[in-house]
Amino acid sequence: MADFEAVTKAVVPAAGLGTRFLPATKATPKEMLPIVDKPAIQYVVEEAVSAGLLDVLMVTGKNKRSIEDHFDRAIELEDALEAKGDDERLSQVREPADLATLHYVRQGEPRGLGHAVLCAKQHVGDHPFACLLGDDLIDYRDELLKRMIEVRGTYGGSVIALMEVPREQASLYGCAAIEPTTEDDVVRVTDLVEKPPADEAPSNWAVIGRYVIDPAVFEVLENTPPGRGNEIQLTDALRTLAGRGNDQGGPVHGVLFRGRRYDTGNKLDYLRTVVQFAADRPDLAPEFLPWLKEFLASR
């Protein structure tokens, strides 16, 4: 087995404008919208940490300062809670700052996910890294990212997470052409298309927001012209890497994910996610679920 470099860094693009959540996101980053009582971005960082990635770079933009504040210490608030003897809330307030070593870089203008990843080049350097998108939350019980890092350790190159979607929804995602390997949950990616028309999608295996990426992607992104939406697409760069061997930063493999994914990218899915998380909370479910059943019965 080849000796491929271990993955130790994570990149979290968080520079989007959040236009689908206006007016709430006029002054509040969409990544800070709460899933019950914790911002979505914290779940993403916790996932990276649980996979052993303690070096996390946030790619942010204008009006995203509250993200940095959330993962920083809040001394006055901590002192007030400590004075009250409120140890539970004190622990909750301190937890984000203690999760990992957080770094920040700004994407000066919204030029697409590929450009946001390219902004991480100086921090990541010549090392493989994980990329986690904040719109997708993966249930902590499924450990998708750990599995992807294992697959990178076996095959090298890059690894993407793939989830089967109805054919009519293919146009909402990047879709992959795949071929099997000797492992049931691992495929070789032979082609990638960003948001194809449903009848032109190479498969109904869609790319979801988890990647483990070879550093060769930076050279490719620097030479990738704007694609769909006149933006630099990460999908296009990965398509290039899919045709390469290990000596050039390829190939690309996919992990077929059949676990629990929560979408927070639009209002309806965000509401579904909040309800699902509340229903799983032992401190809320005993009162929330009976109320929800009664509410639905009255509609």
C-alpha positions in Angstrom: 0.0 0.0 0.0 1.3 3.5 -0.9 2.2 5.8 2.0 0.0 8.8 1.5 0.3 11.9 3.7 -2.1 12.1 6.6 -4.9 14.7 6.5 -4.7 17.2 9.5 -6.3 20.4 8.2 -9.8 21.4 7.5 -11.1 24.3 5.3 -14.7 25.6 5.9 -15.9 28.0 3.2 -18.2 30.6 4.9 -18.2 33.6 2.6 -21.6 33.2 0.9 -24.0 36.1 0.9 -26.9 34.0 2.2 -29.4 35.5 -0.2 -31.9 32.6 0.2 -32.4 33.6 3.8 -32.9 37.4 3.4 -33.8 39.5 5.3 -32.4 37.5 8.2 -29.0 37.4 6.6 -28.7 41.1 5.9 -26.7 41.5 9.0 -26.3 38.0 10.3 -24.2 35.3 8.5 -26.3 32.4 7.4 -23.7 30.1 9.0 -24.7 31.7 12.4 -28.4 30.8 12.0 -29.2 28.5 15.0 -30.1 24.9 14.8 -32.1 24.9 18.0 -29.6 26.7 20.2 -26.3 26.2 18.4 -25.2 27.9 15.1 -24.9 25.6 12.1 -21.2 26.5 11.7 -20.4 25.0 15.1 -21.7 21.6 14.1 -19.4 21.7 11.1 -16.4 22.5 13.2 -17.3 19.8 15.7 -17.5 17.3 12.8 -14.0 18.2 11.7 -12.7 17.9 15.2 -14.3 14.5 15.7 -12.4 13.3 12.6 -9.1 14.4 14.2 -8.7 17.7 12.3 -7.8 20.4 14.9 -6.4 23.0 12.4 -9.4 24.7 10.9 -9.4 27.6 8.4 -12.6 29.6 7.8 -12.9 31.3 4.5 -15.1 34.3 5.3 -16.3 37.5 3.7 -17.8 40.9 4.6 -20.2 41.0 7.6 -18.9 37.6 8.9 -17.2 39.0 12.0 -19.8 37.3 14.3 -18.4 33.9 13.2 -15.0 34.9 14.6 -16.6 36.2 17.8 -18.5 33.0 18.3 -15.3 30.9 18.3 -13.5 33.4 20.5 -13.6 33.9 24.3 -16.3 36.1 25.8 -14.7 37.1 29.1 -17.5 39.4 30.4 -20.2 36.8 29.7 -18.1 34.1 31.2 -17.4 36.1 34.3 -21.1 36.9 34.7 -22.1 33.2 34.4 -19.4 32.1 36.7 -20.5 34.7 39.3 -24.0 33.2 39.1 -22.7 29.7 39.5 -24.3 28.8 36.1 -21.8 26.1 35.2 -23.9 24.5 32.5 -24.2 27.7 30.4 -20.6 28.6 31.2 -19.4 25.4 29.7 -21.6 26.0 26.6 -20.2 29.5 26.1 -16.6 28.3 26.5 -16.9 25.2 24.3 -16.6 26.9 20.8 -13.3 28.6 21.7 -11.8 25.3 22.9 -12.8 23.1 20.0 -9.8 23.7 17.7 -7.2 26.1 16.4 -9.2 28.4 14.2 -7.7 30.6 11.4 -9.4 33.0 9.1 -8.9 34.4 5.6 -11.3 36.6 3.6 -12.6 35.9 0.1 -12.6 39.5 -1.2 -15.4 38.9 -3.7 -17.9 36.1 -4.3 -16.3 34.2 -7.2 -17.6 30.7 -6.4 -16.7 27.7 -4.2 -13.6 27.0 -6.2 -12.2 30.4 -5.6 -13.1 30.2 -1.9 -11.0 27.0 -1.7 -8.2 28.7 -3.6 -8.1 31.3 -0.9 -6.9 28.5 1.5 -3.8 27.9 -0.6 -1.3 29.8 1.6 -2.6 28.2 4.8 -2.9 24.7 3.5 0.3 24.7 1.5 1.4 21.4 -0.1 -0.8 19.2 2.2 -4.1 17.3 1.7 -7.0 18.8 3.5 -10.7 18.3 4.2 -13.3 20.8 3.0 -16.6 21.0 4.8 -19.5 23.1 3.5 -21.8 24.6 6.1 -25.1 24.0 4.2 -24.7 20.2 4.8 -24.8 18.8 8.3 -23.8 15.2 8.8 -25.1 13.3 11.8 -22.3 12.8 14.3 -23.2 9.1 14.5 -22.3 8.4 10.9 -18.7 9.5 10.8 -18.6 10.2 7.1 -15.5 12.4 7.2 -13.5 9.7 9.1 -14.3 7.2 6.4 -13.3 9.6 3.6 -9.9 10.2 5.3 -9.5 6.4 5.5 -10.2 6.2 1.7 -7.7 8.9 1.0 -5.1 6.9 3.0 -5.8 3.9 0.8 -6.0 5.4 -2.7 -4.4 8.9 -2.4 -5.8 11.7 -4.6 -9.1 13.3 -3.6 -12.2 11.8 -2.1 -15.8 13.2 -2.4 -19.0 12.3 -0.6 -21.7 11.0 -2.9 -25.4 10.6 -2.0 -28.1 9.1 -4.2 -30.8 11.5 -5.1 -34.0 11.3 -7.3 -33.1 11.8 -10.9 -35.3 14.9 -11.1 -33.2 16.6 -8.4 -29.9 16.0 -10.2 -29.9 19.6 -11.5 -29.5 20.9 -8.0 -26.1 19.2 -7.4 -22.8 18.2 -9.0 -23.2 14.7 -10.3 -20.6 12.0 -10.8 -20.0 9.2 -13.3 -18.7 6.3 -11.3 -17.3 2.8 -11.6 -17.0 0.2 -8.8 -14.0 -0.7 -6.7 -13.4 -3.8 -4.6 -15.0 -1.9 -1.6 -18.8 -1.7 -1.5 -18.9 2.0 -0.4 -16.1 3.3 -2.5 -16.2 4.1 -6.3 -13.8 5.6 -8.8 -15.0 8.9 -10.2 -14.5 9.1 -13.9 -16.4 12.4 -14.6 -18.2 15.2 -12.8 -20.8 17.7 -14.0 -22.0 20.7 -12.1 -25.8 20.9 -11.9 -26.6 19.1 -15.2 -30.1 18.9 -16.6 -31.8 15.8 -15.1 -31.8 14.0 -18.5 -28.1 14.7 -19.0 -26.8 13.7 -15.5 -24.1 11.0 -15.6 -25.8 9.3 -12.6 -28.1 10.2 -9.7 -25.1 10.1 -7.3 -24.8 13.7 -6.2 -21.8 15.4 -4.6 -22.6 16.6 -1.1 -20.6 19.1 0.9 -17.7 17.0 2.1 -14.4 16.6 0.4 -10.9 15.4 1.1 -8.7 17.1 -1.4 -5.2 16.7 -2.8 -3.2 20.0 -2.8 -2.8 19.7 -6.5 -6.2 21.2 -6.7 -4.7 24.7 -6.1 -2.7 24.6 -9.4 -5.8 23.4 -11.2 -8.1 26.1 -9.7 -5.6 28.8 -10.7 -6.1 27.7 -14.3 -9.8 26.9 -14.2 -12.0 29.4 -16.0 -15.4 30.5 -14.6 -18.0 27.8 -15.3 -21.6 27.5 -14.3 -23.0 30.8 -12.9 -19.8 32.5 -14.1 -18.1 31.2 -11.0 -15.0 29.1 -10.5 -16.4 25.7 -9.7 -14.6 23.2 -7.4 -16.4 20.5 -9.4 -14.6 21.5 -12.6 -11.2 21.3 -10.8 -12.0 17.9 -9.4 -13.1 16.7 -12.8 -9.6 17.5 -14.0 -8.0 15.7 -11.1 -10.2 12.7 -11.8 -8.3 12.1 -15.0 -4.9 12.1 -13.3 -2.7 9.5 -11.6 -1.2 9.8 -8.1 1.9 11.4 -9.4 -0.2 14.4 -10.6 -2.6 14.8 -7.7 -5.3 12.3 -8.9 -7.4 10.3 -9.0 -10.8 11.1 -7.4 -12.8 8.5 -5.5 -16.2 8.7 -4.0 -17.6 7.4 -0.7 -21.3 6.3 -1.2 -23.0 7.9 1.8 -26.3 6.3 2.9 -26.5 8.0 6.4 -28.2 11.0 7.9 -27.6 14.3 6.2 -29.4 17.6 7.1 -29.7 20.3 4.5 -29.7 23.9 5.7 -29.3 25.6 2.3 -32.9 26.8 1.9 -35.7 27.8 4.2 -37.8 24.7 3.9 -34.9 22.3 4.5 -33.6 24.5 7.3 -37.0 24.2 9.1 -37.0 20.5 8.6 -33.5 20.3 10.1 -34.4 22.3 13.2 -37.4 20.1 13.8 -35.3 16.9 13.4 -32.6 18.2 15.8 -35.2 19.2 18.4 -36.9 15.8 18.1 -33.5 14.1 18.9 -32.8 16.2 21.9 -33.5 14.4 25.2 -34.0 17.7 27.0 -36.6 18.9 24.5 -38.2 15.9 22.9 -40.4 14.9 25.8 -42.3 18.2 25.6 -41.7 19.1 22.0 -42.9 15.9 20.3 -46.3 15.8 22.0 -46.8 19.4 21.2 -45.8 18.8 17.6 -48.2 15.9 17.2 -51.1 18.0 18.7 -50.2 20.9 16.4 -50.2 18.7 13.3 -53.5 17.1 14.3 -55.1 20.5 14.5 -54.1 21.6 11.0 
